[in-house]
Amino acid sequence: MKPIDGASAAQLQSLRGRPFGVEIQHLLAFLAIYEERQVTLAARRLGRTQSALSHSLSRLRELLRDELFVLRGGEMWPTQVAQQLHPTIHEAVALIDSLHEERRVFDPLRDSFELRIGMTDYAEKVYSPRLWMALERRAPGVRLTVRAIDRYAAEGMLLGDAVDMAIVGNPVLADAAIQCDELLADPYVVACARRTHGGAMDLAAYLAAPHLRVAVGQGEYSAVDAVLKAAGHRRDIRCIVPSFLRVPAMLEGSTLVATLAQGVFSDLEGAARSVIELQPPPFDIDPVRIVLLSPGRARASSAQRWVRELILGLGSPGAGAGAGAGAGVGR
């Protein structure tokens, strides 16, 4: 376990004379409350009653001689001691889980498991319904929680155990321990209102047009900007939005041009289908790689390995849906 400094070291020291004072359910309650910030949600996550969870928290408070959590604005906020203890308690529970893991394999028909998966807006739109239907049929005890994520944050959230796995495009990775499985490749298209930019645009017309970009995470530039910069060009970005879901509506009545994965526009309906024109970019650019990120085999639980195989077994979405998945995760 990692060493702990300050007041929390004293708290752990106080437990050494009472090795049987802390039970695993107390530690699980601590982690659930720490991550959910509400006793109600924590109890639901663990499948326990609120009173049982409150009892575990009371016992920990008594043993550690600290409030651990204080109620503020309707949420349970960790004290400084709780923040210092969190990494060690998390590691202790992970160790216990690993010992248990070596003795048995996840049984999807009998075991419960909370699957926390990070997805972008379009990945969620395409994959979460298909994933949930597969889980409902094959693993009735699994609870699915989808969390917003982007390609810059995916690695940190996975390594920090904030999610069990993630579906993103063109991820920024540095840790070789993360397993990366490609789900599909989604080509880029240039999208614009037909009435303002009718006909194929050459590079000069493309660079002269006002551009829309989707801001994702901490990235200042998209893959499109990187390709243009390498060729000595720069597009005129006039509008930035936080979600790919807003792009079609932004383009319909404006002169803006957007260069995004094809899937952003896969589900255009009604008049929008005839209003927005899609064309290939006037430069070469690799498609967006939509990937599944999961812990490497050495770190993954049997439940995580089972879910990974389930997602890979879903196959690529259909042409329209697949494009939609790619659109939400690459910039």
PEBEL-V706736 format. One record per residue. N is the residue number from 1. SS is DSSP state (H for helix, E for strand, C for the rest). D_LAST is the distance of its C-alpha to the last C-alpha in Angstrom with 2 decimals. Layout:
((N SS D_LAST) (N SS D_LAST))
//
This chain:
((1 C 37.84) (2 C 36.35) (3 C 38.91) (4 C 38.87) (5 C 40.17) (6 C 41.98) (7 H 43.31) (8 H 41.52) (9 H 43.44) (10 H 46.61) (11 H 45.40) (12 H 44.77) (13 H 48.10) (14 H 49.82) (15 H 48.71) (16 C 50.37) (17 C 53.76) (18 C 52.52) (19 C 50.44) (20 C 50.84) (21 C 49.96) (22 C 46.23) (23 C 45.28) (24 H 42.01) (25 H 41.59) (26 H 41.83) (27 H 38.93) (28 H 36.85) (29 H 37.69) (30 H 36.64) (31 H 33.19) (32 H 32.66) (33 H 33.77) (34 H 31.73) (35 H 28.46) (36 H 29.31) (37 C 31.23) (38 C 33.65) (39 H 36.69) (40 H 36.38) (41 H 32.88) (42 H 33.91) (43 H 37.04) (44 H 35.22) (45 H 32.80) (46 H 35.83) (47 C 38.03) (48 C 40.67) (49 C 42.52) (50 H 41.79) (51 H 45.29) (52 H 44.80) (53 H 41.62) (54 H 43.45) (55 H 46.28) (56 H 44.03) (57 H 42.56) (58 H 46.09) (59 H 47.24) (60 H 44.48) (61 H 45.26) (62 H 48.88) (63 H 48.31) (64 H 45.80) (65 C 47.67) (66 C 44.63) (67 C 43.15) (68 C 39.76) (69 E 38.14) (70 E 39.07) (71 E 38.45) (72 E 36.54) (73 C 35.17) (74 C 35.63) (75 E 33.66) (76 E 34.96) (77 E 33.83) (78 E 34.65) (79 C 37.23) (80 H 36.91) (81 H 38.88) (82 H 36.62) (83 H 33.54) (84 H 35.44) (85 H 36.62) (86 H 33.36) (87 H 32.17) (88 H 35.65) (89 H 36.15) (90 H 32.78) (91 H 33.83) (92 H 37.28) (93 H 36.07) (94 H 33.71) (95 H 36.77) (96 H 38.92) (97 H 36.34) (98 H 36.23) (99 H 40.04) (100 H 40.09) (101 H 37.39) (102 C 39.59) (103 C 42.41) (104 C 40.71) (105 C 37.83) (106 C 35.73) (107 C 37.51) (108 C 35.14) (109 C 38.17) (110 C 39.79) (111 C 37.43) (112 C 35.21) (113 E 31.76) (114 E 28.97) (115 E 25.67) (116 E 22.83) (117 E 19.51) (118 E 16.07) (119 E 13.64) (120 C 10.72) (121 H 12.19) (122 H 12.08) (123 H 13.02) (124 H 15.78) (125 H 16.91) (126 H 17.42) (127 H 18.50) (128 H 20.38) (129 H 23.15) (130 H 23.77) (131 H 23.76) (132 H 26.09) (133 H 28.47) (134 H 28.73) (135 H 29.41) (136 H 31.93) (137 H 33.81) (138 H 33.76) (139 C 33.37) (140 C 34.95) (141 C 35.01) (142 E 31.27) (143 E 29.56) (144 E 25.85) (145 E 23.66) (146 E 19.96) (147 E 18.04) (148 E 14.73) (149 C 12.34) (150 C 8.90) (151 C 8.14) (152 C 9.94) (153 C 12.81) (154 H 13.48) (155 H 15.90) (156 H 17.83) (157 H 18.30) (158 H 19.50) (159 H 21.81) (160 C 23.02) (161 C 23.95) (162 C 22.09) (163 C 20.91) (164 C 22.54) (165 E 19.48) (166 E 15.84) (167 E 13.72) (168 E 10.05) (169 E 7.83) (170 C 7.94) (171 C 9.70) (172 C 11.12) (173 C 14.79) (174 C 18.12) (175 C 20.71) (176 C 22.30) (177 C 23.85) (178 E 20.78) (179 E 21.04) (180 E 18.09) (181 E 18.80) (182 E 16.74) (183 E 17.01) (184 E 15.68) (185 E 13.74) (186 E 12.14) (187 C 12.50) (188 E 10.75) (189 E 13.01) (190 E 13.95) (191 E 15.10) (192 E 17.80) (193 E 21.12) (194 C 23.77) (195 C 26.39) (196 C 24.69) (197 C 23.04) (198 C 25.19) (199 C 25.35) (200 C 23.14) (201 C 21.68) (202 C 22.44) (203 H 20.47) (204 H 22.74) (205 H 22.30) (206 H 18.51) (207 H 18.49) (208 H 21.16) (209 C 19.39) (210 E 17.80) (211 E 14.03) (212 E 11.94) (213 E 8.51) (214 E 6.97) (215 C 7.41) (216 C 6.34) (217 C 9.13) (218 C 10.58) (219 C 8.04) (220 C 9.69) (221 C 7.93) (222 C 4.89) (223 H 6.34) (224 H 8.14) (225 H 9.74) (226 H 10.75) (227 H 12.44) (228 H 14.10) (229 H 15.26) (230 H 16.79) (231 C 18.70) (232 C 19.89) (233 C 18.08) (234 C 16.14) (235 C 15.02) (236 E 16.47) (237 E 13.95) (238 E 16.38) (239 E 14.67) (240 E 11.95) (241 E 11.83) (242 C 10.97) (243 C 10.64) (244 H 9.68) (245 H 13.42) (246 H 14.49) (247 H 13.04) (248 H 16.06) (249 H 18.59) (250 H 17.24) (251 H 17.59) (252 H 20.95) (253 C 23.18) (254 C 21.52) (255 C 21.03) (256 C 17.26) (257 E 15.11) (258 E 11.56) (259 E 9.79) (260 E 7.75) (261 E 8.78) (262 H 12.45) (263 H 12.76) (264 H 11.73) (265 H 15.10) (266 C 17.08) (267 C 19.26) (268 C 20.26) (269 C 23.84) (270 C 26.91) (271 C 26.84) (272 H 23.06) (273 H 23.37) (274 H 25.64) (275 H 24.02) (276 E 20.48) (277 E 20.43) (278 E 17.97) (279 E 18.38) (280 C 17.06) (281 C 15.36) (282 C 18.20) (283 C 16.93) (284 C 16.20) (285 C 12.79) (286 C 12.49) (287 C 11.22) (288 E 8.59) (289 E 10.95) (290 E 11.48) (291 E 13.82) (292 E 16.43) (293 E 17.03) (294 E 20.62) (295 E 23.38) (296 C 25.28) (297 C 28.63) (298 C 30.56) (299 C 28.83) (300 C 28.11) (301 C 30.75) (302 H 32.30) (303 H 30.67) (304 H 27.17) (305 H 28.14) (306 H 29.50) (307 H 26.38) (308 H 24.26) (309 H 26.72) (310 H 26.68) (311 H 22.93) (312 H 23.16) (313 H 26.22) (314 C 24.52) (315 C 23.21) (316 C 20.39) (317 C 20.29) (318 C 21.92) (319 H 20.39) (320 H 19.37) (321 H 18.37) (322 H 16.53) (323 H 14.31) (324 H 13.79) (325 H 12.76) (326 H 10.12) (327 H 8.61) (328 C 8.00) (329 C 6.17) (330 C 3.78) (331 C 0.00))
//
